[in-house]
Amino acid sequence: MSTTDRRALIVDAAIDLIATQGIRALTHRALDTALDLPAGSASYYFRTKRALIEAIVDRITTRSRADFIAAQLTTAGPVDPDATARGIATWLDRLLAERRNHLIARHALILDLLSDTELHTSLARSLFSAERARELFRAMGIPDSTTAAADFIALLEGVVFDRFAGSRAKLAPGTPDSLRQLTTLLTIYFRGIGT
């Protein structure tokens, strides 16, 4: 196994460990045990816990950007609010279905890193792109696209949290009901902001 592959394996295991056992369970030794690696392997690749957390933040961010590109959400041409709501809802539903552990680990780390401005800021920006949101609202003709983008990201953060840990956590992603709930919420939002 290459160094890059081994590092990725350790980072993915770290995300899963945080998601299933909490932030306090994240140790080099726990990762070695979870991956059945010789003692000291995780610390060889990530000398400090901070280096490991930096790699987790990078992994979540990189995956989020790749998922967004794969979703092919575009702001070219006139923006149809209903179609945009359906597209973003589909993307969010896939995020909830495929990356639950990323979402749980991200939220656990965001709270744990409140006093670490650099990592906290990076992690807070790891899921949604403010620039993409500004582009969307500019294309919709919203005068203050910066404020609209910040508000929209706050809405998305709340929706995602509600769906994996809040009152709607039992609404299974990847189902028609899940997609309908997300689409309805976003359609109402886009219709309202466009008036």
N, CA and C of each residue as an Amber inpcrd file, in Angstrom:
protein
   585
   0.8460000  -1.1790000   0.0000000   0.0000000   0.0000000   0.0000000
   0.8880000   1.2380000   0.0000000   0.5630000   2.1910000  -0.8580000
   1.3750000   3.4080000  -0.9510000   1.1520000   4.2890000   0.2750000
   2.0750000   5.2230000   0.4680000   1.9730000   6.1560000   1.5870000
   0.6830000   6.9650000   1.4840000   0.3510000   7.4050000   0.2820000
  -0.8740000   8.1820000   0.0830000  -2.1070000   7.3690000   0.4470000
  -2.1360000   6.1120000   0.0090000  -3.2680000   5.2470000   0.3290000
  -3.3590000   4.9750000   1.8260000  -2.2310000   4.7630000   2.4690000
  -2.2190000   4.4920000   3.9050000  -2.7030000   5.7230000   4.6740000
  -2.2460000   6.8890000   4.2620000  -2.6930000   8.1280000   4.9140000
  -4.2070000   8.3020000   4.7540000  -4.7290000   8.0580000   3.5510000
  -6.1720000   8.1850000   3.2960000  -6.9610000   7.1860000   4.1430000
  -6.4430000   5.9850000   4.2530000  -7.0930000   4.9530000   5.0640000
  -7.1710000   5.3900000   6.5320000  -6.1020000   5.9510000   7.0380000
  -6.0670000   6.4160000   8.4300000  -7.0410000   7.5800000   8.6350000
  -7.0660000   8.5160000   7.6970000  -7.9700000   9.6650000   7.8190000
  -9.4240000   9.2070000   7.7910000  -9.7620000   8.3170000   6.8630000
 -11.1410000   7.8110000   6.8020000 -11.5100000   7.0630000   8.0830000
 -10.5720000   6.3100000   8.6270000 -10.8290000   5.6080000   9.8910000
 -11.0060000   6.6090000  11.0320000 -10.2600000   7.6930000  10.9980000
 -10.3860000   8.7230000  12.0350000 -11.7710000   9.3650000  11.9810000
 -12.2510000   9.6400000  10.7860000 -13.6000000  10.2100000  10.6210000
 -14.6370000   9.2420000  11.1790000 -14.5130000   7.9760000  10.8250000
 -15.4600000   6.9630000  11.3140000 -15.3810000   6.8180000  12.8340000
 -14.1860000   6.8830000  13.3820000 -14.0060000   6.7600000  14.8260000
 -14.6920000   7.9130000  15.5580000 -14.5030000   9.1260000  15.0880000
 -15.1640000  10.2810000  15.7090000 -16.6800000  10.1320000  15.6030000
 -17.1550000   9.7180000  14.4180000 -18.6000000   9.6070000  14.1940000
 -19.2470000   8.5440000  15.0640000 -18.5280000   7.4790000  15.3460000
 -19.1350000   6.3730000  16.1010000 -18.8270000   6.4110000  17.5940000
 -17.6750000   6.9890000  17.9810000 -17.2770000   6.9450000  19.3880000
 -17.0260000   8.3160000  20.0090000 -17.0350000   9.3610000  19.2080000
 -16.8240000  10.7020000  19.7350000 -15.3840000  11.1690000  19.6050000
 -15.2040000  12.4670000  19.7630000 -13.8940000  13.1040000  19.5600000
 -12.8490000  12.6040000  20.5610000 -13.2730000  12.2820000  21.7650000
 -12.3130000  11.8270000  22.7860000 -11.6990000  10.4750000  22.4420000
 -12.3760000   9.7240000  21.5990000 -11.8640000   8.3980000  21.2100000
 -10.7590000   8.4900000  20.1660000 -10.5790000   9.6660000  19.5830000
  -9.5830000   9.8190000  18.5170000  -8.1680000   9.8690000  19.0970000
  -7.4790000   8.7470000  18.9910000  -6.0730000   8.6690000  19.3830000
  -5.3400000   7.8690000  18.3150000  -4.0470000   8.0430000  18.2650000
  -3.2410000   7.2640000  17.3230000  -3.3760000   5.7660000  17.6180000
  -3.3470000   5.4310000  18.8780000  -3.4510000   4.0200000  19.2710000
  -4.7980000   3.4290000  18.8420000  -5.8850000   4.1860000  19.0230000
  -7.2100000   3.6940000  18.6220000  -7.2740000   3.4610000  17.1180000
  -6.6090000   4.3140000  16.3490000  -6.5840000   4.1320000  14.8940000
  -5.7780000   2.8960000  14.5150000  -4.6480000   2.7010000  15.1660000
  -3.8510000   1.4930000  14.9020000  -4.6880000   0.2460000  15.1750000
  -5.4130000   0.2660000  16.2860000  -6.2490000  -0.8800000  16.6520000
  -7.3830000  -1.0750000  15.6510000  -8.0680000   0.0080000  15.3120000
  -9.2110000  -0.0900000  14.3920000  -8.7930000  -0.6180000  13.0240000
  -7.5930000  -0.2680000  12.5970000  -7.1150000  -0.6750000  11.2680000
  -6.2110000  -1.9130000  11.3220000  -6.0260000  -2.4500000  12.5230000
  -5.1630000  -3.6140000  12.7060000  -3.7580000  -3.3520000  12.1520000
  -3.2310000  -2.1620000  12.4960000  -1.8920000  -1.7590000  12.0730000
  -0.9110000  -1.9630000  13.2220000   0.3550000  -2.1170000  12.9280000
   1.3450000  -2.2010000  14.0030000   1.3220000  -0.9330000  14.8540000
   1.5950000  -1.0750000  16.1240000   1.6110000   0.0700000  17.0380000
   2.5370000   1.1560000  16.5010000   2.0620000   2.3870000  16.5510000
   2.8570000   3.5220000  16.0950000   2.6420000   3.8850000  14.6350000
   1.8610000   3.1160000  13.9120000   1.6600000   3.3870000  12.4790000
   0.9620000   4.7220000  12.2360000  -0.1380000   4.9730000  12.9340000
  -0.8760000   6.2210000  12.7200000  -0.0090000   7.4260000  13.0690000
   0.7600000   7.3160000  14.1600000   1.6110000   8.4450000  14.5390000
   2.7990000   8.6140000  13.5910000   3.1790000   7.5800000  12.8630000
   4.2230000   7.6980000  11.8470000   3.7320000   8.6020000  10.7160000
   2.4940000   8.4230000  10.3050000   1.9400000   9.2050000   9.1950000
   1.4290000  10.5710000   9.6300000   0.9670000  10.6700000  10.8700000
   0.4530000  11.9310000  11.4160000   1.0570000  12.1030000  12.8020000
   2.1250000  12.8760000  12.8820000   2.9200000  12.9870000  14.1100000
   2.1130000  13.5070000  15.2920000   1.1780000  14.3960000  15.0340000
   0.4040000  14.9900000  16.1240000  -1.0890000  14.8280000  15.8440000
  -1.8660000  15.0070000  16.8870000  -3.3120000  14.9590000  16.7180000
  -3.7750000  16.1030000  15.8170000  -3.1140000  17.2380000  15.9440000
  -3.4630000  18.3850000  15.0850000  -3.2230000  18.0480000  13.6190000
  -2.1210000  17.3960000  13.3120000  -1.8450000  17.0080000  11.9210000
  -2.9340000  16.0670000  11.4060000  -3.3860000  15.1960000  12.2550000
  -4.4650000  14.2790000  11.8850000  -5.7600000  15.0530000  11.6410000
  -6.0720000  15.9880000  12.5150000  -7.2890000  16.7810000  12.3530000
  -7.2000000  17.6540000  11.1020000  -6.0270000  18.2140000  10.8300000
  -5.8520000  18.9800000   9.5850000  -6.1480000  18.1050000   8.3710000
  -5.7100000  16.8600000   8.4130000  -5.9620000  15.9320000   7.3100000
  -7.4510000  15.5990000   7.2030000  -8.1300000  15.5030000   8.3360000
  -9.5730000  15.2590000   8.3280000 -10.2930000  16.4380000   7.6800000
  -9.9370000  17.6470000   8.0760000 -10.5460000  18.8530000   7.5030000
 -10.3160000  18.8750000   5.9930000  -9.1010000  18.5710000   5.5710000
  -8.7850000  18.5490000   4.1420000  -9.6100000  17.4930000   3.4060000
  -9.7560000  16.3340000   4.0120000 -10.5270000  15.2440000   3.3880000
 -11.9960000  15.6320000   3.2220000 -12.5900000  16.1890000   4.2500000
 -13.9890000  16.5990000   4.1860000 -14.1700000  17.7030000   3.1410000
 -13.2730000  18.6630000   3.1260000 -13.3500000  19.7690000   2.1650000
 -13.1880000  19.2720000   0.7400000 -12.1760000  18.4580000   0.4990000
 -11.9100000  17.9320000  -0.8470000 -13.0960000  17.1180000  -1.3490000
 -13.6360000  16.2670000  -0.4880000 -14.7870000  15.4500000  -0.8870000
 -16.0070000  16.3160000  -1.1670000 -16.2160000  17.3560000  -0.3710000
 -17.3570000  18.2490000  -0.5760000 -17.2560000  18.9550000  -1.9240000
 -16.0720000  19.4270000  -2.2510000 -15.8800000  20.1130000  -3.5480000
 -16.1000000  19.1460000  -4.7070000 -15.5860000  17.9360000  -4.5800000
 -15.7600000  16.9330000  -5.6370000 -17.2320000  16.5720000  -5.8040000
 -17.9500000  16.4220000  -4.6960000 -19.3780000  16.1090000  -4.7640000
 -20.1580000  17.2330000  -5.4310000 -19.7890000  18.4680000  -5.1260000
 -20.4910000  19.6090000  -5.7170000 -20.2680000  19.6490000  -7.2270000
 -19.0300000  19.4160000  -7.6450000 -18.7280000  19.3950000  -9.0860000
 -19.4900000  18.2710000  -9.7660000 -19.5290000  17.1040000  -9.1380000
 -20.2430000  15.9570000  -9.7030000 -21.7400000  16.2220000  -9.8170000
 -22.2860000  17.0520000  -8.9350000 -23.7160000  17.3630000  -8.9700000
 -24.0850000  18.2300000 -10.1640000 -23.0900000  18.8730000 -10.7600000
 -23.2800000  19.7050000 -11.9490000 -24.3360000  20.7900000 -11.7530000
 -24.3110000  21.4090000 -10.6010000 -25.1940000  22.5390000 -10.3420000
 -24.5750000  23.7680000 -10.9820000 -25.3340000  24.4450000 -11.8120000
 -24.7750000  25.5590000 -12.5570000 -25.5970000  26.8200000 -12.3630000
 -24.9350000  27.9510000 -12.5110000 -25.6220000  29.2350000 -12.4510000
 -25.5730000  29.9240000 -13.8060000 -25.1950000  29.1940000 -14.8480000
 -25.1410000  29.7700000 -16.1910000 -26.5630000  29.9380000 -16.7240000
 -26.7990000  31.0660000 -17.3590000 -28.1110000  31.3070000 -17.9380000
 -29.1240000  31.6860000 -16.8710000 -30.3680000  31.8390000 -17.2820000
 -31.4020000  32.1990000 -16.2990000 -31.5990000  31.0830000 -15.2740000
 -31.7820000  31.4790000 -14.0410000 -31.9380000  30.5090000 -12.9560000
 -33.4260000  30.2420000 -12.7290000 -33.8050000  28.9840000 -12.8320000
 -35.1640000  28.5470000 -12.5070000 -35.1610000  28.1460000 -11.0430000
 -35.8270000  28.9170000 -10.1610000 -35.7900000  28.6200000  -8.7280000
 -36.2510000  27.2030000  -8.3870000 -37.2860000  26.7150000  -9.0570000
 -37.7970000  25.3740000  -8.7500000 -36.7930000  24.2950000  -9.1540000
 -36.2020000  24.4440000 -10.3450000 -35.1990000  23.4750000 -10.7960000
 -33.9570000  23.5370000  -9.9070000 -33.5740000  24.7440000  -9.5090000
 -32.4200000  24.9050000  -8.6170000 -32.7020000  24.2440000  -7.2700000
 -33.9060000  24.4160000  -6.7540000 -34.2780000  23.7770000  -5.4850000
 -34.1950000  22.2610000  -5.6060000 -34.7030000  21.7080000  -6.7130000
 -34.6390000  20.2510000  -6.9130000 -33.1890000  19.7750000  -7.0090000
 -32.3620000  20.5090000  -7.7390000 -30.9570000  20.1180000  -7.8900000
 -30.2020000  20.1310000  -6.5780000 -30.3830000  21.1850000  -5.7990000
 -29.6920000  21.2780000  -4.5100000 -30.2500000  20.2440000  -3.5370000
 -31.5560000  20.0230000  -3.5740000 -32.1620000  19.0040000  -2.7000000
 -31.6050000  17.6190000  -3.0070000 -31.4390000  17.3130000  -4.2780000
 -30.8700000  16.0190000  -4.6760000 -29.4390000  15.8910000  -4.1630000
 -28.6760000  16.9620000  -4.2850000 -27.2900000  16.9770000  -3.8060000
 -27.2440000  16.8050000  -2.2850000 -28.1120000  17.5210000  -1.5540000
 -28.1420000  17.3990000  -0.0920000 -28.5720000  15.9980000   0.3380000
 -29.5510000  15.4420000  -0.3600000 -30.0140000  14.1000000  -0.0210000
 -28.8830000  13.0820000  -0.1930000 -28.1220000  13.2290000  -1.2500000
 -26.9750000  12.3360000  -1.4820000 -25.9210000  12.5370000  -0.3940000
 -25.6840000  13.7760000  -0.0090000 -24.7470000  14.0720000   1.0730000
 -25.1790000  13.3630000   2.3630000 -26.4480000  13.4630000   2.6820000
 -26.9690000  12.8260000   3.8930000 -26.8940000  11.3020000   3.8170000
 -27.0890000  10.7500000   2.6270000 -27.0780000   9.2970000   2.4590000
 -25.6660000   8.7190000   2.4730000 -24.7450000   9.4090000   1.8190000
 -23.4180000   8.8400000   1.5950000 -22.3410000   9.3130000   2.5670000
 -22.5820000  10.4280000   3.2520000 -21.4980000  11.0040000   4.0450000
 -21.9110000  11.3240000   5.4770000 -22.7670000  10.5050000   6.0240000
 -23.2510000  10.7190000   7.3910000 -22.0900000  10.8390000   8.3850000
 -21.1120000   9.9510000   8.2990000 -19.9860000  10.0100000   9.2370000
 -19.1810000  11.2930000   9.0670000 -19.0510000  11.7820000   7.8430000
 -18.3730000  13.0630000   7.6270000 -19.1250000  14.1790000   8.3490000
 -20.4530000  14.1630000   8.2300000 -21.2590000  15.2090000   8.8530000
 -21.1470000  15.1610000  10.3750000 -21.2280000  13.9860000  10.9450000
 -21.1360000  13.8400000  12.4060000 -19.7470000  14.2740000  12.8900000
 -18.7070000  13.7800000  12.2360000 -17.3380000  14.1310000  12.6410000
 -17.0980000  15.6330000  12.4890000 -17.5860000  16.1970000  11.4130000
 -17.4160000  17.6380000  11.1760000 -18.0450000  18.4440000  12.3010000
 -19.2560000  18.1170000  12.6730000 -19.9160000  18.8730000  13.7310000
 -19.2320000  18.6790000  15.0870000 -18.7990000  17.4770000  15.3650000
 -18.0730000  17.2390000  16.6160000 -16.7890000  18.0670000  16.6570000
 -16.0730000  18.0980000  15.5420000 -14.8210000  18.8560000  15.4810000
 -15.0610000  20.3610000  15.5010000 -16.1200000  20.8320000  14.8580000
 -16.4120000  22.2730000  14.8700000 -16.5560000  22.7550000  16.3130000
 -17.2610000  21.9950000  17.1240000 -17.4260000  22.3790000  18.5280000
 -16.1090000  22.2700000  19.2880000 -15.3720000  21.2150000  19.0270000
 -14.1110000  20.9860000  19.7320000 -13.0560000  22.0340000  19.3660000
 -13.1540000  22.5980000  18.1780000 -12.1270000  23.5150000  17.6790000
 -12.5210000  24.9890000  17.7730000 -13.5010000  25.3090000  18.5880000
 -13.9370000  26.7040000  18.6940000 -12.7890000  27.6570000  19.0250000
 -11.8520000  27.2300000  19.8260000 -10.7460000  28.1130000  20.2290000
  -9.5840000  28.0970000  19.2360000  -9.6290000  27.2180000  18.2560000
  -8.5800000  27.1450000  17.2300000  -9.1120000  27.8250000  15.9640000
  -8.8860000  29.1290000  15.8600000  -9.4750000  29.9330000  14.7950000
  -9.1790000  29.3840000  13.4060000  -7.9540000  29.0060000  13.1620000
  -7.5630000  28.5370000  11.8240000  -8.3130000  27.2590000  11.4250000
  -8.2450000  26.2320000  12.2470000  -8.9070000  24.9710000  11.9030000
 -10.4240000  25.0970000  11.9560000 -10.9280000  25.8470000  12.9220000
 -12.3740000  26.0310000  13.0170000 -12.9100000  26.7100000  11.7560000
 -12.2450000  27.7480000  11.3020000 -12.6740000  28.4630000  10.0930000
 -12.6280000  27.5490000   8.8800000 -11.5620000  26.7920000   8.7450000
 -11.4500000  25.8610000   7.6130000 -12.5610000  24.8220000   7.6380000
 -12.8360000  24.2950000   8.8050000 -13.8630000  23.2680000   8.9280000
 -15.2560000  23.8520000   8.6970000 -15.4940000  25.0480000   9.2050000
 -16.7950000  25.6940000   9.0110000 -17.0710000  25.9470000   7.5290000
 -16.0300000  26.1250000   6.7400000 -16.1790000  26.3780000   5.2970000
 -16.0330000  25.1160000   4.4520000 -15.9190000  23.9660000   5.0990000
 -15.5810000  22.7370000   4.3820000 -16.7310000  22.1100000   3.6090000
 -17.9560000  22.4160000   3.9500000 -19.0930000  21.7290000   3.3470000
 -19.7300000  22.5190000   2.2140000 -19.9020000  23.8160000   2.4060000
 -20.5890000  24.6490000   1.4280000 -19.6920000  25.8100000   0.9980000
 -19.8160000  26.1980000  -0.2550000 -18.9850000  27.2580000  -0.8180000
 -19.7320000  28.5900000  -0.8350000 -19.2120000  29.5610000  -0.1060000
 -19.8130000  30.8980000  -0.1000000 -19.7420000  31.5210000  -1.4810000
 -18.6440000  31.2970000  -2.1940000 -18.5080000  31.8770000  -3.5410000
 -19.5580000  31.3090000  -4.4920000 -19.7740000  30.0020000  -4.4500000
 -20.8100000  29.3980000  -5.3050000 -22.1890000  29.9400000  -4.9550000
 -22.4410000  30.1090000  -3.6680000 -23.7370000  30.6500000  -3.2380000
 -23.8950000  32.0840000  -3.7250000 -22.8220000  32.8910000  -3.6530000
 -22.8980000  34.2720000  -4.1680000 -23.1810000  34.2690000  -5.6650000
 -22.5200000  33.3710000  -6.4030000 -22.7670000  33.2690000  -7.8510000
 -24.2340000  32.9620000  -8.1290000 -24.7920000  32.0450000  -7.3600000
 -26.1950000  31.6780000  -7.5390000 -27.0950000  32.8890000  -7.3310000
 -26.8830000  33.6300000  -6.2610000 -27.7630000  34.7630000  -5.9650000
 -27.5310000  35.9360000  -6.9030000 -26.3040000  36.1070000  -7.3950000
 -26.0790000  37.1150000  -8.4280000 -26.8570000  36.7490000  -9.6880000
 -26.8040000  35.4560000 -10.0730000 -27.5280000  34.9870000 -11.2570000
 -29.0380000  35.1290000 -11.0840000 -29.5170000  35.0650000  -9.8400000
 -30.9390000  35.2480000  -9.5640000 -31.3240000  36.7210000  -9.4960000
 -30.3200000  37.6050000  -9.5790000 -30.5890000  39.0380000  -9.5380000
 -30.8240000  39.5840000  -8.1460000 -30.3210000  38.8980000  -7.1420000
 -30.4670000  39.3600000  -5.7550000 -29.4260000  40.4530000  -5.5180000
 -29.8490000  41.6570000  -5.1210000 -28.9120000  42.7840000  -4.9920000
 -27.7530000  42.5410000  -4.0280000 -28.0150000  42.0140000  -2.8480000
 -26.9500000  41.7780000  -1.8670000 -26.6300000  40.2810000  -1.8340000
 -25.8650000  39.8340000  -2.8260000 -25.5820000  38.4100000  -2.9520000
 -24.7180000  37.8860000  -1.7990000 -23.9170000  38.7420000  -1.1970000
 -23.0600000  38.3040000  -0.0940000 -23.8980000  37.9270000   1.1260000
 -24.8380000  38.7810000   1.4810000 -25.7140000  38.4840000   2.6130000
 -26.6090000  37.3010000   2.3000000 -27.1630000  37.2680000   1.0920000
 -28.0320000  36.1560000   0.6910000 -27.2730000  34.8360000   0.7580000
 -26.0170000  34.8370000   0.3130000 -25.2020000  33.6140000   0.3370000
 -24.9550000  33.1570000   1.7690000 -24.6070000  34.0820000   2.6500000
 -24.3620000  33.7300000   4.0550000 -25.6290000  33.1790000   4.7030000
 -26.7590000  33.8000000   4.4120000 -28.0280000  33.3190000   4.9700000
 -28.3750000  31.9350000   4.4260000 -28.1300000  31.7280000   3.1440000
 -28.4460000  30.4460000   2.5230000 -27.5760000  29.3250000   3.1020000
 -26.3040000  29.6040000   3.3070000 -25.4190000  28.5990000   3.9080000
 -25.8750000  28.2850000   5.3300000 -26.3040000  29.2980000   6.0660000
 -26.8290000  29.0520000   7.4150000 -28.0600000  28.1540000   7.3470000
 -28.9140000  28.3930000   6.3620000 -30.0910000  27.5410000   6.1770000
 -29.6650000  26.1000000   5.8760000 -28.7190000  25.9300000   4.9500000
 -28.2590000  24.5860000   4.5900000 -27.6370000  23.8700000   5.7820000
 -26.8300000  24.5870000   6.5560000 -26.2190000  23.9880000   7.7490000
 -27.2960000  23.4840000   8.7040000 -28.3300000  24.2980000   8.9050000
 -29.4110000  23.9060000   9.7960000 -30.1950000  22.7220000   9.2650000
 -30.4580000  22.7240000   7.9720000 -31.1970000  21.6230000   7.3520000
 -30.4170000  20.3240000   7.4840000 -29.1380000  20.3700000   7.1970000
 -28.3090000  19.1620000   7.2750000 -28.2480000  18.6530000   8.7130000
 -28.0200000  19.5570000   9.6620000 -27.9660000  19.1300000  11.0650000
 -29.2970000  18.5200000  11.4940000 -30.3960000  19.1600000  11.1300000
 -31.7170000  18.6550000  11.4840000 -31.9290000  17.2460000  10.9500000
 -31.4120000  16.9880000   9.7460000 -31.6490000  15.7020000   9.1110000
 -30.7560000  14.5830000   9.6520000 -29.5570000  14.8870000  10.1370000
 -28.7380000  13.7850000  10.6470000 -28.7240000  13.7030000  12.1660000
 -29.1280000  14.7830000  12.8710000 -29.0710000  14.7360000  14.3310000
 -30.2490000  15.4170000  15.0190000 -31.1220000  16.0450000  14.2610000
 -32.2140000  16.8030000  14.8620000 -33.5470000  16.0820000  14.8120000
 -34.5910000  16.8740000  14.7590000 -35.9420000  16.3160000  14.8430000
 -36.3490000  15.4920000  13.6190000 -35.6510000  15.6670000  12.5010000
 -35.9710000  14.8820000  11.3050000 -34.9290000  13.8000000  11.0170000
 -34.1820000  13.4010000  12.0230000 -33.1270000  12.4010000  11.8330000
 -33.6810000  11.0470000  11.3880000 -34.9410000  10.7790000  11.6910000
 -35.5210000   9.4860000  11.3090000 -36.0000000   9.4720000   9.8620000
 -35.9950000  10.6220000   9.2080000 -36.3870000  10.6880000   7.7990000
 -35.1960000  10.2070000   6.9700000 -35.2930000   8.9930000   6.4760000
 -34.1590000   8.3400000   5.8070000 -33.8090000   9.0210000   4.4900000
 -32.5270000   9.3800000   4.3180000 -32.1100000   9.9270000   3.0310000
 -32.1880000   8.8520000   1.9480000 -32.2710000   9.3090000   0.7170000
 -32.3480000   8.3650000  -0.3910000 -33.7520000   7.8470000  -0.6280000
 -34.7320000   8.4690000   0.0080000 -36.1250000   8.0710000  -0.1730000
 -36.9030000   9.2150000  -0.8220000 -38.0340000   8.9040000  -1.4510000
 -38.8550000   9.9780000  -2.0180000 -39.2920000  11.0100000  -0.9710000
 -39.5920000  10.5510000   0.2510000 -40.0020000  11.4910000   1.3000000
 -38.8740000  12.4500000   1.6640000 -37.6660000  11.9430000   1.7040000
 -36.5120000  12.7830000   2.0170000 -36.3240000  13.8470000   0.9430000
 -36.3350000  13.4250000  -0.2890000 -36.1380000  14.3670000  -1.3960000
 -37.2720000  15.3910000  -1.4450000 -38.4800000  14.9600000  -1.1910000
 -39.6340000  15.8580000  -1.1980000 -39.4980000  16.9070000  -0.0930000
 -39.0960000  16.4830000   1.0950000 -38.9360000  17.4280000   2.2080000
 -37.8960000  18.4950000   1.8860000 -36.7570000  18.0670000   1.3740000
 -35.6910000  19.0160000   1.0360000 -36.1050000  19.9300000  -0.1030000
 -36.7260000  19.3740000  -1.1280000 -37.1410000  20.1710000  -2.2890000
 -38.1900000  21.2060000  -1.8890000 -39.1510000  20.8000000  -1.0850000
 -40.2010000  21.7330000  -0.6540000 -39.6120000  22.8970000   0.1230000
 -38.7390000  22.5890000   1.0690000 -38.1140000  23.6360000   1.8790000
 -37.3350000  24.6150000   1.0040000 -36.5300000  24.0920000   0.0890000
 -35.7080000  24.9590000  -0.7600000 -36.5420000  25.7280000  -1.7750000
 -37.5940000  25.1190000  -2.2850000 -38.4770000  25.8140000  -3.2280000
 -39.1180000  27.0210000  -2.5420000 -39.6150000  26.8190000  -1.3350000
 -40.2150000  27.9270000  -0.5800000 -39.1830000  29.0280000  -0.3490000
 -37.9680000  28.6250000  -0.0010000 -36.9120000  29.6120000   0.2410000
 -36.6150000  30.4260000  -1.0210000 -36.3870000  29.7340000  -2.1490000
 -36.0340000  30.4440000  -3.3640000 -37.1750000  31.3260000  -3.8780000
 -38.3960000  30.8680000  -3.7620000 -39.5280000  31.7000000  -4.1770000
 -39.6250000  32.9430000  -3.3100000 -39.3660000  32.7770000  -2.0230000
 -39.4370000  33.9100000  -1.1100000 -38.3340000  34.9290000  -1.3180000
 -37.1350000  34.4420000  -1.5680000 -36.0140000  35.3820000  -1.7270000
 -36.0820000  36.1150000  -3.0560000 -36.7540000  35.5190000  -4.0240000
 -36.8580000  36.1370000  -5.3430000 -37.8850000  37.2450000  -5.4280000
 -38.6960000  37.4040000  -4.3720000 -39.7430000  38.4400000  -4.4250000
 -39.2690000  39.7330000  -3.8120000
